[in-house]
Amino acid sequence: MSESTHSIYKTEYMQRKLSVNVEQHIKDLDNFMIYYNHKRYPGDLCGTTPYEVLNGSKPYKNKFHDVIKEAQQNRLTENRTFNDCPIMCF
């Protein structure tokens, strides 16, 4: 676990930048913990953060499927009303 977290810290968060000094490195680590637990949505948690899961949210594996279906329906409605389309827009 620590190896994968360290890899995420280096590649995703720091984007291969180096810390200038020890104080800056500690600040970067503190900010990374906030990012990792509150702002990052890992795929295996299905659109929830680790903090949300810790506080009782249950990952819902069909969340993205439901969001995409809703967006498709909204797009059809918008297309049909766009500029008073004279033909049925699909």
C-alpha positions as CSV (number, residue, x, y, z in Angstrom):
1,M,0.0,0.0,0.0
2,S,2.7,2.5,0.9
3,E,4.5,1.9,-2.4
4,S,1.4,2.7,-4.5
5,T,0.6,5.8,-2.3
6,H,4.2,7.0,-2.7
7,S,3.9,6.5,-6.5
8,I,0.7,8.6,-6.6
9,Y,2.5,11.2,-4.6
10,K,5.4,11.4,-7.0
11,T,3.6,11.1,-10.3
12,E,0.1,12.4,-9.8
13,Y,0.5,15.0,-7.1
14,M,4.0,16.3,-7.4
15,Q,4.2,15.6,-11.1
16,R,7.8,14.6,-10.8
17,K,8.8,18.0,-9.2
18,L,11.3,18.0,-6.3
19,S,10.8,19.5,-2.9
20,V,13.2,22.5,-2.3
21,N,13.8,21.9,1.4
22,V,12.5,19.9,4.4
23,E,9.9,22.4,5.4
24,Q,8.5,22.6,1.9
25,H,8.5,18.8,1.7
26,I,6.5,18.5,4.9
27,K,4.0,21.1,3.6
28,D,3.7,19.1,0.4
29,L,3.0,15.9,2.3
30,D,0.3,17.6,4.4
31,N,-1.3,19.0,1.3
32,F,-1.0,15.6,-0.4
33,M,-2.9,13.9,2.5
34,I,-5.8,16.3,2.0
35,Y,-5.7,15.7,-1.8
36,Y,-5.5,11.9,-1.4
37,N,-8.3,11.6,1.2
38,H,-10.7,14.4,0.2
39,K,-10.2,15.3,-3.5
40,R,-9.0,12.2,-5.3
41,Y,-11.6,9.7,-6.6
42,P,-9.9,6.3,-7.1
43,G,-11.6,4.0,-9.5
44,D,-12.1,1.2,-7.1
45,L,-14.2,3.4,-4.8
46,C,-16.6,4.1,-7.7
47,G,-16.8,7.9,-7.5
48,T,-16.3,8.4,-3.8
49,T,-13.3,9.6,-1.9
50,P,-11.6,7.6,0.9
51,Y,-13.0,10.2,3.4
52,E,-16.5,9.7,2.2
53,V,-16.2,5.9,2.6
54,L,-14.7,6.4,6.0
55,N,-17.8,8.4,7.0
56,G,-20.2,5.8,5.8
57,S,-20.8,6.4,2.1
58,K,-21.0,3.1,0.2
59,P,-19.4,3.0,-3.2
60,Y,-22.1,2.6,-5.9
61,K,-20.5,0.8,-8.8
62,N,-23.2,1.9,-11.3
63,K,-22.9,5.6,-10.4
64,F,-21.2,6.6,-13.6
65,H,-23.5,4.5,-15.7
66,D,-26.5,6.3,-14.1
67,V,-24.9,9.7,-14.6
68,I,-24.2,8.9,-18.3
69,K,-27.7,7.7,-18.9
70,E,-29.2,10.9,-17.4
71,A,-26.8,13.0,-19.5
72,Q,-27.9,11.2,-22.6
73,Q,-31.6,11.8,-21.8
74,N,-30.9,15.5,-21.1
75,R,-28.9,15.8,-24.4
76,L,-31.9,14.5,-26.4
77,T,-34.2,17.0,-24.7
78,E,-31.9,19.8,-25.3
79,N,-31.3,18.8,-29.0
80,R,-35.0,18.7,-29.6
81,T,-35.5,22.2,-28.3
82,F,-32.3,23.8,-29.7
83,N,-33.2,26.7,-32.1
84,D,-36.6,25.3,-32.7
85,C,-35.2,22.4,-34.7
86,P,-37.6,21.8,-37.6
87,I,-36.7,18.1,-37.8
88,M,-36.5,15.5,-35.0
89,C,-33.0,15.8,-33.7
90,F,-31.6,12.6,-32.2
